[in-house]
Amino acid sequence: RAGLFSRARRPRAAGIRRSVRRLCLCLAVTLSLCAVTIWIRVGPLVRSYGEEMFYYLIVPGWVRWLLEPAPLIVTPREGFEPATAMDGGGALPTGVERWGDYLITRVSATPNVTLVHNFMTREECAFVRALGRKMGMVSGTRFPVTNGKVDASAASLYDYVYGLVRTSVGEYLYYDGLEDANDLRRMVAIAKKVEAVTGLAVGNSEAPFVQHYGPSARFRAHYDMYNVDVTAPFPYRDNPRSRTLLAYLNDVGANGGGETEFMLAKPRPIRVVPAEGAALIWGNCELEDVAPVDLGFGLGLGGGGGSGRGARAWDEGRCMGGAGPHGEVATSPGPLTGETTQWPCCARRTRASLHQSRPVRVGHEKWTMTMWMHQRFTSESQTYADELGYSRDLAELATQS
């Protein structure tokens, strides 16, 4: 009788080994083909959004805990009451300064993040929350991350990935959708506060976007400045979300989660605790490395050229400098009152502006309102105006109110 290692057993063992090798080879080829196919589909998305974003989407939290420095936790209004401070009651804490009617703190220089401690009142926050409920909140996948230039299969893949990235619900508060005149008046007043604190014309922003985060809901690592057409080079002039204003509409609490985190901030990550009425402002792009242009005197608010001694023609390729806090050049659709200088436009995305909304813990919820501020309209960006929801009509509403 043949033993286990007899000559009669050897051909059978050799056949098994050959079968296993073939199976492994077939599996390797299949996995390689799948990887190539996925890369063909996902590669443009990675190149558009940046490798850093995908690192933070994939890496487990414990890896970050091991490799990265402990984050700086920032709590709005910690140690003081804005109403008392604005009335001159007591000295302001270190790092807090007055900016017109607001108290602000520079949270980070890289990226340039400013915390506004007293942006909205509690009544305004309650009003916007109620308005969001009234208009209805839908899943984040309702809002596409690409346009019609991407084929249907790729768009479906992107939407699926986006559904994993963003699990909150939200809705744009379009001004023309507010049937109640009083609601419109109150929203225009809030939008004008955005203009006052950012130095950007409200008519050049997207409509306010209200989001609600239930327990465990989050918005994973993302950039606000993204490419709407991943089949072409990044059209910075087409979608220049130069700055973001994020207002918190309720108190989540120190242990409720939902912090806004800037993972690439220097010298260490920053996490801002949501507090009702507070707001964050940050820049999303770097400007072209060219000198500003002095337009001289007599430039009208509508742009389009100047009149008067020394005036120079307004250049569509340049952007107007706004009066943003902490020295960051803002951009607006035309010169603000008293401005005579055109500044460079957005040239590239600020890598450090990568951010996320951390998960909201069980028993808590989070409400926010976001306004994405754009540079002026050009013949290029006009193509995307309707798709991106630019609220150009708001400039006229604000003037009339």
C-alpha positions as CSV (number, residue, x, y, z in Angstrom):
1,R,0.0,0.0,0.0
2,A,1.4,3.4,-1.0
3,G,2.4,5.7,1.8
4,L,1.9,9.4,1.9
5,F,5.3,10.2,0.4
6,S,5.4,7.3,-2.0
7,R,6.1,7.7,-5.7
8,A,2.4,7.0,-6.5
9,R,1.4,10.1,-4.4
10,R,3.9,12.5,-6.0
11,P,2.2,13.2,-9.3
12,R,-1.0,13.9,-7.5
13,A,0.7,16.4,-5.2
14,A,2.4,18.1,-8.1
15,G,-1.0,18.4,-9.9
16,I,-2.4,20.0,-6.8
17,R,0.5,22.5,-6.6
18,R,0.0,23.4,-10.2
19,S,-3.7,24.0,-9.7
20,V,-3.0,26.2,-6.7
21,R,-0.4,28.2,-8.7
22,R,-2.9,28.7,-11.6
23,L,-5.6,29.7,-9.1
24,C,-3.3,32.3,-7.5
25,L,-2.2,33.6,-10.9
26,C,-5.8,33.9,-12.0
27,L,-6.7,35.7,-8.8
28,A,-3.7,38.1,-9.1
29,V,-4.6,38.9,-12.7
30,T,-8.3,39.5,-11.8
31,L,-7.3,41.7,-8.9
32,S,-4.9,43.7,-11.1
33,L,-7.5,44.2,-13.8
34,C,-10.0,45.3,-11.1
35,A,-7.4,47.7,-9.7
36,V,-6.7,49.2,-13.1
37,T,-10.4,49.5,-13.9
38,I,-11.0,51.3,-10.6
39,W,-8.1,53.6,-11.1
40,I,-9.3,54.5,-14.5
41,R,-12.5,55.5,-12.9
42,V,-11.3,56.9,-9.6
43,G,-7.9,58.3,-10.8
44,P,-9.4,61.6,-12.2
45,L,-11.3,62.0,-8.9
46,V,-8.0,61.5,-6.9
47,R,-6.1,64.0,-9.1
48,S,-8.9,66.5,-8.8
49,Y,-9.5,66.3,-5.1
50,G,-5.9,65.6,-4.0
51,E,-4.2,62.6,-2.5
52,E,-4.4,64.1,1.0
53,M,-8.1,63.9,1.1
54,F,-8.2,60.2,0.2
55,Y,-5.6,59.5,2.9
56,Y,-7.9,61.0,5.5
57,L,-10.9,59.2,4.0
58,I,-9.2,55.8,4.3
59,V,-6.8,55.9,7.3
60,P,-8.2,54.6,10.6
61,G,-8.4,57.0,13.5
62,W,-5.9,55.0,15.6
63,V,-3.3,55.6,12.9
64,R,-3.8,59.3,13.1
65,W,-3.6,59.1,16.9
66,L,-0.2,57.4,16.6
67,L,1.3,59.5,13.9
68,E,-0.1,63.0,14.3
69,P,0.2,65.6,17.1
70,A,-2.8,66.1,19.4
71,P,-5.3,68.5,18.0
72,L,-5.9,72.0,19.4
73,I,-9.5,72.2,20.7
74,V,-11.1,75.6,20.2
75,T,-14.3,76.5,22.0
76,P,-16.1,79.7,21.0
77,R,-16.8,82.3,23.7
78,E,-14.8,80.3,26.2
79,G,-14.2,82.5,29.2
80,F,-16.3,85.6,28.2
81,E,-19.7,86.7,27.1
82,P,-19.8,88.6,23.8
83,A,-22.7,90.9,24.7
84,T,-20.8,92.1,27.9
85,A,-17.5,92.4,26.0
86,M,-19.0,94.5,23.2
87,D,-20.5,96.9,25.8
88,G,-17.0,97.4,27.3
89,G,-17.5,95.2,30.3
90,G,-14.0,93.8,31.1
91,A,-11.0,93.1,29.1
92,L,-11.1,90.7,26.1
93,P,-9.3,87.3,26.5
94,T,-6.0,86.9,24.8
95,G,-6.4,86.4,21.1
96,V,-9.9,87.9,20.9
97,E,-10.3,91.2,19.0
98,R,-13.1,93.5,17.8
99,W,-13.9,93.6,14.1
100,G,-16.7,96.1,13.6
101,D,-19.7,94.7,15.4
102,Y,-18.1,91.3,15.9
103,L,-15.6,89.6,18.2
104,I,-13.1,87.4,16.3
105,T,-10.2,85.1,16.9
106,R,-7.6,84.0,14.4
107,V,-7.7,80.3,14.9
108,S,-5.1,79.4,12.3
109,A,-2.8,81.1,9.8
110,T,-2.3,78.0,7.7
111,P,-5.1,77.7,6.6
112,N,-6.3,81.2,7.3
113,V,-9.2,80.4,9.7
114,T,-11.1,83.1,11.7
115,L,-13.6,82.4,14.4
116,V,-16.5,84.9,14.8
117,H,-17.8,84.4,18.3
118,N,-21.0,86.4,17.9
119,F,-22.0,86.1,14.3
120,M,-25.7,85.3,14.8
121,T,-28.2,85.7,17.6
122,R,-30.1,82.8,19.1
123,E,-33.3,84.1,17.5
124,E,-31.6,84.1,14.1
125,C,-30.3,80.6,14.6
126,A,-33.8,79.3,15.6
127,F,-35.3,81.0,12.6
128,V,-32.9,79.4,10.1
129,R,-33.4,76.0,11.8
130,A,-37.1,76.3,11.4
131,L,-36.8,77.4,7.8
132,G,-34.7,74.4,7.1
133,R,-37.3,72.1,8.5
134,K,-40.0,73.9,6.6
135,M,-38.2,73.6,3.3
136,G,-37.3,69.9,3.9
137,M,-33.9,68.3,4.3
138,V,-32.6,65.8,1.7
139,S,-29.6,63.4,1.6
140,G,-26.3,64.7,0.6
141,T,-26.3,62.5,-2.4
142,R,-29.0,64.7,-3.9
143,F,-26.4,67.3,-4.7
144,P,-24.1,66.0,-7.5
145,V,-20.3,66.3,-7.3
146,T,-19.8,66.2,-11.1
147,N,-21.5,67.5,-14.1
148,G,-22.9,66.1,-17.4
149,K,-19.5,65.8,-18.9
150,V,-18.8,62.7,-16.9
151,D,-20.3,59.4,-18.2
152,A,-23.2,57.9,-16.3
153,S,-21.2,54.9,-14.8
154,A,-18.4,57.2,-13.5
155,A,-21.0,59.6,-12.1
156,S,-22.7,56.8,-10.3
157,L,-19.4,55.7,-8.7
158,Y,-18.6,59.2,-7.6
159,D,-22.1,59.6,-6.1
160,Y,-21.7,56.3,-4.2
161,V,-18.4,57.4,-2.8
162,Y,-19.9,60.8,-1.9
163,G,-22.7,59.0,-0.1
164,L,-20.1,57.4,2.2
165,V,-18.3,60.7,2.7
166,R,-21.3,62.8,3.6
167,T,-24.1,61.3,5.7
168,S,-25.9,64.5,6.8
169,V,-29.0,66.0,5.3
170,G,-29.5,69.5,4.0
171,E,-31.0,71.9,1.5
172,Y,-30.3,75.3,-0.1
173,L,-32.4,78.2,1.0
174,Y,-33.0,79.8,-2.3
175,Y,-34.2,83.4,-1.9
176,D,-36.7,83.1,-4.7
177,G,-38.3,80.1,-2.9
178,L,-39.1,82.1,0.2
179,E,-42.8,83.0,-0.3
180,D,-43.1,84.9,3.0
181,A,-41.8,88.4,2.6
182,N,-40.8,88.5,6.3
183,D,-38.7,85.3,5.9
184,L,-37.0,86.9,2.8
185,R,-36.3,90.1,4.7
186,R,-34.7,88.2,7.7
187,M,-32.6,86.0,5.4
188,V,-31.4,89.0,3.4
189,A,-30.4,90.6,6.7
190,I,-28.4,87.5,7.7
191,A,-26.7,87.5,4.2
192,K,-25.8,91.2,4.7
193,K,-24.1,90.2,8.0
194,V,-22.0,87.7,5.9
195,E,-21.0,90.6,3.6
196,A,-20.0,92.7,6.6
197,V,-17.8,90.1,8.2
198,T,-16.2,88.7,5.1
199,G,-15.8,91.8,3.0
200,L,-17.4,89.9,0.0
201,A,-20.5,90.9,-1.9
202,V,-23.4,88.7,-0.9
203,G,-24.6,88.7,-4.5
204,N,-21.5,86.6,-5.4
205,S,-22.2,83.8,-3.0
206,E,-24.1,80.6,-3.3
207,A,-27.5,80.4,-1.6
208,P,-27.2,79.6,2.1
209,F,-27.0,75.8,2.6
210,V,-28.5,74.4,5.9
211,Q,-27.3,71.1,7.1
212,H,-28.6,68.8,9.9
213,Y,-26.4,66.1,11.5
214,G,-28.2,63.4,13.5
215,P,-26.4,60.9,15.8
216,S,-23.3,59.4,14.1
217,A,-23.8,61.7,11.0
218,R,-20.6,63.3,9.6
219,F,-19.0,64.9,6.6
220,R,-15.6,63.2,6.0
221,A,-12.5,64.9,4.7
222,H,-13.2,67.2,1.8
223,Y,-12.4,70.5,0.1
224,D,-14.9,73.2,-0.5
225,M,-13.1,74.1,-3.7
226,Y,-13.6,71.1,-6.0
227,N,-13.6,70.4,-9.7
228,V,-17.0,70.0,-11.2
229,D,-15.6,68.4,-14.4
230,V,-12.9,65.8,-13.5
231,T,-12.3,65.1,-17.2
232,A,-10.6,68.5,-17.6
233,P,-7.9,70.4,-15.7
234,F,-9.1,72.1,-12.6
235,P,-11.1,75.2,-13.8
236,Y,-10.2,77.5,-10.9
237,R,-11.8,80.4,-12.7
238,D,-14.9,78.4,-13.3
239,N,-15.6,77.4,-9.7
240,P,-13.6,79.7,-7.4
241,R,-15.1,79.2,-4.0
242,S,-12.6,81.6,-2.6
243,R,-13.9,81.6,0.9
244,T,-16.3,79.7,3.2
245,L,-18.5,80.9,6.0
246,L,-19.8,78.2,8.3
247,A,-22.3,79.3,11.0
248,Y,-23.3,77.0,13.9
249,L,-27.0,77.0,14.6
250,N,-27.1,75.1,17.9
251,D,-25.0,74.1,20.8
252,V,-23.6,70.6,20.5
253,G,-21.6,70.6,23.6
254,A,-18.0,69.7,24.5
255,N,-18.8,66.0,24.5
256,G,-21.3,65.9,21.7
257,G,-18.9,65.6,18.8
258,G,-19.5,67.3,15.5
259,E,-16.3,69.4,15.7
260,T,-15.1,71.1,12.5
261,E,-11.5,69.8,12.0
262,F,-8.7,71.1,9.9
263,M,-6.4,68.1,9.7
264,L,-3.5,69.9,7.8
265,A,-3.4,73.0,9.9
266,K,0.0,74.1,11.2
267,P,1.6,73.4,13.6
268,R,-1.1,70.9,14.6
269,P,-4.7,69.9,13.7
270,I,-7.5,72.2,14.9
271,R,-10.9,71.2,16.1
272,V,-13.6,73.8,16.7
273,V,-16.5,72.9,19.0
274,P,-19.9,73.9,17.5
275,A,-21.5,76.7,19.5
276,E,-24.8,78.4,18.7
277,G,-24.3,81.7,16.9
278,A,-20.6,81.3,16.3
279,A,-19.1,81.1,12.8
280,L,-15.9,80.1,11.0
281,I,-14.5,81.8,8.0
282,W,-11.6,80.3,6.0
283,G,-9.9,80.7,2.7
284,N,-10.0,77.9,0.1
285,C,-7.5,79.2,-2.5
286,E,-4.1,80.8,-3.1
287,L,-3.9,83.9,-5.3
288,E,-1.9,84.4,-8.5
289,D,1.6,85.6,-7.9
290,V,1.2,88.9,-9.6
291,A,1.2,92.4,-8.4
292,P,-2.1,94.3,-7.6
293,V,-3.2,96.9,-10.1
294,D,-4.2,100.4,-8.9
295,L,-7.2,101.6,-11.0
296,G,-6.9,105.2,-9.9
297,F,-10.0,107.3,-9.2
298,G,-13.6,107.3,-10.3
299,L,-14.2,103.6,-10.7
300,G,-18.0,102.9,-10.3
301,L,-19.5,100.2,-8.2
302,G,-20.6,98.2,-11.2
303,G,-17.0,97.8,-12.6
304,G,-16.6,98.0,-16.3
305,G,-14.0,100.8,-16.4
306,G,-13.3,104.0,-14.8
307,S,-13.8,107.7,-15.3
308,G,-11.8,110.5,-13.9
309,R,-8.2,111.4,-13.5
310,G,-5.8,108.5,-13.6
311,A,-8.5,105.8,-13.9
312,R,-7.6,102.5,-15.6
313,A,-10.0,100.1,-17.3
314,W,-11.4,97.3,-15.1
315,D,-9.8,94.0,-16.0
316,E,-12.1,90.9,-16.0
317,G,-9.0,88.8,-15.4
318,R,-8.5,90.4,-12.0
319,C,-10.5,90.3,-8.8
320,M,-11.4,93.1,-6.4
321,G,-9.8,93.1,-3.0
322,G,-12.2,93.0,-0.1
323,A,-11.8,94.0,3.5
324,G,-11.6,90.5,5.1
325,P,-10.2,90.1,8.6
326,H,-6.6,89.2,9.3
327,G,-5.1,90.4,6.1
328,E,-6.4,87.8,3.7
329,V,-7.3,89.3,0.4
330,A,-11.0,88.8,-0.2
331,T,-12.6,88.9,-3.7
332,S,-15.9,90.3,-4.8
333,P,-17.8,90.8,-8.1
334,G,-16.8,94.4,-8.3
335,P,-15.2,97.2,-6.3
336,L,-16.6,97.8,-2.9
337,T,-17.2,101.3,-1.7
338,G,-14.0,103.3,-1.7
339,E,-11.9,100.6,-3.4
340,T,-9.5,101.4,-6.3
341,T,-7.3,98.3,-6.4
342,Q,-7.8,95.0,-8.3
343,W,-6.0,92.0,-6.8
344,P,-5.0,88.7,-8.3
345,C,-7.6,85.9,-8.7
346,C,-7.5,82.5,-7.2
347,A,-4.8,80.4,-8.8
348,R,-4.8,77.1,-6.9
349,R,-6.5,75.3,-4.0
350,T,-5.1,75.8,-0.6
351,R,-4.0,72.3,0.5
352,A,-4.3,73.1,4.2
353,S,-8.1,73.9,3.7
354,L,-8.9,70.2,3.8
355,H,-11.5,69.8,6.6
356,Q,-14.2,67.5,8.0
357,S,-17.2,67.5,10.3
358,R,-16.5,64.8,12.9
359,P,-19.3,62.3,13.9
360,V,-22.0,63.6,16.2
361,R,-22.3,61.4,19.2
362,V,-25.5,59.6,20.3
363,G,-28.0,61.9,22.0
364,H,-26.9,65.0,20.2
365,E,-27.6,66.8,16.9
366,K,-25.9,69.5,14.9
367,W,-27.3,72.3,12.7
368,T,-25.1,74.5,10.4
369,M,-25.6,77.1,7.7
370,T,-22.9,77.5,5.0
371,M,-22.3,80.2,2.5
372,W,-19.7,79.6,-0.2
373,M,-18.3,82.9,-1.5
374,H,-17.2,83.1,-5.1
375,Q,-15.0,85.4,-7.1
376,R,-16.6,87.7,-9.6
377,F,-18.4,86.2,-12.6
378,T,-16.3,85.9,-15.8
379,S,-17.2,84.6,-19.2
380,E,-15.8,81.3,-18.1
381,S,-17.5,80.9,-14.8
382,Q,-20.9,81.9,-16.3
383,T,-21.2,78.4,-17.6
384,Y,-21.5,77.0,-14.1
385,A,-23.6,79.8,-12.6
386,D,-26.9,78.0,-12.6
387,E,-25.5,74.6,-11.7
388,L,-23.7,75.9,-8.6
389,G,-26.6,78.1,-7.4
390,Y,-24.9,81.5,-7.5
391,S,-27.3,84.0,-5.9
392,R,-26.6,87.0,-8.1
393,D,-30.1,88.3,-7.5
394,L,-29.3,88.8,-3.8
395,A,-27.2,91.9,-4.5
396,E,-30.3,93.7,-5.7
397,L,-32.4,92.4,-2.8
398,A,-29.8,93.6,-0.3
399,T,-29.7,97.0,-1.9
400,Q,-33.5,97.4,-1.7
401,S,-33.9,96.2,1.9
